């Protein structure tokens, strides 16, 4: 029997570096900064965690299965394409997204000044109203690598509902 709803959780981390030539992108939104997230793709931790949450809800593996970082063709890939692939699988499997809950972890950048812009971009990408997209941020109180401003992480939870016939 097909479940009427499915939950998914995603988690992603990327290192930070000072690189004025590389944009800092979070949730598909460019954040003004001399800092950048390092990764094979554009390293958008929000879209990576969100994509993994969608894939997890569908029992379809993770973004590394779809877009291995060992393949040069995915170098500097726009993470919006990763999210689109996960959303396409969700639709193919007959589900639609009900809501998203995101928590960004790290000392920098400060999320609050960019929260609305990120949520608005996610609303466009996901086709969801703002009221269905939660974005929170927390520091690690200067503990660990995130506390030393060495990186940023994101946790994502999604709820999928059966799209019906």
N, C-alpha and C positions, 0 to 999 in steps of 0.2 A: 504494500500500500504506500502511496506517495505521501510524504509529509506535507501538511498544509503550510507549515512554516519551518524555516531553518535559520539557525544562528551561526555566525562566523566571527572569529577573532583573528586579528593580525597584529604583528609586532615588527618594527623595523628600526634600525639604528644606522647612522652614518657619521663618519668623522668630519669634524670641522677643520678648515684651514683658512688662512688669510690669503685670498686670491681675488683681487679687484677685477680680474678679467673673466671670472666665472660667476654667473648669477646664483644667488641664494634663492631657491624655489621651494615653497611650502604650499601644498594644496593647490598646485597649479598657478600660484601667485608669486611673482618676483618681489622679494623683500629687499629694499635698499640696504646694502651692507658691503663691507670689505670682506666679510666672511663668505665662505662657500662650503657646501656639503660635498664630500668626495665620494665618488662611486663610478661604476662602469657606465651607468645611465646618468641622468641629471640629478640623481640621488634625492629625489623628493620623498622624504620619509613618510609624509602624510599619505600621498597617493600609493606608496608601496605597501604600507600597513593596511590601507583600505582595500587595495587589490587583493592582498593575501586574505583579508577577512572574507571578501566575496568568494574567492576560490575555496577557502576553507568551508564556508557554508554549503558550497556545492560539492564538496569532497573531490575537488579537482586539483589537488596539490598546491603548489605555490608559484610565485612569479619566476623563481629560478627554473622551474620546469618549462615554463612557456618562453622565457627570455634569458637563457643562460649567460652569465657574465663571462663565459669563455669564448663567446662568439663576437668577433669584431664588428659585425653588422649592427649590434646593439649598443656600440660605444656611443656615449653621450645621448642616448635615446631619450626622447621626451616621455616622461612617466605618464602623461595623459593618454598615450597610446597603450600603455600597459593597463591602465584603468579601463579603457574602451574595450580591450580584449576580454577582460574579466566581466564587464557588463554584457558584452555580446554572448558570452557563455551562459550567463545568468538568464538572459532572455531565451536563448536556445533551449535551456533546460526548463523553461516555463515558469520562471519566477520573476517577481518584481521587488524592488527595494522599498522597504517601509521606512526605515530610519537608520541613521549612522551616529555613532558616539565615538569621538576621537579625543585622545589625551596626548599632547605633545610634552615631552620630558627634556629638560635641559635648562641651563642658566641663561643661555643666549640662543637665538635672539628672543627678545620679549615678544610674546604672541599677542598680548592684549591690544596694542595699537593696530594690529593687522587682522584681528579676529573676524571682523565683519567682512572685509574684502576677501578673506580666505573662504568664509562660509558662502558668500555670494558666488564665488567661482565654483565651489563644490556644488552649489545649487544648480548652476548651469550644466556642469559636467554630468551630474547624476539625474537631473530632471526631477529634483525634489524641492519642496518648499523649505525656506530657512527654518521653519518650525520643526523640521524632521532632521536637522543637522546640528549636532552638538559638538562644539570645539572648546576644549579646556586645555589648560597648561599647568604644569607644575615644575618646580625646581627639585633638585635633590639635596637642597640645603648644603651645597658645596661638597657633598660626599661623592667619591668615585670619579670616573672619567667624565661623566656628564657634569658633575659639580666643578671639575677643573676646566670646563668649557672646551673639552676635547671633542664633543660630539652632541648630537641631538637624536632623540628617539621618539617614536610614536606608537601608541596602542590604538587599535580600532576594533569596534564591535559593530556588526550589522545584523539586521533582521530582514529576512526575505520571506515573502508571502507567495503562495501559489497564485499564478496569474489567471488560472482558470482556463476553460476551453477556448 
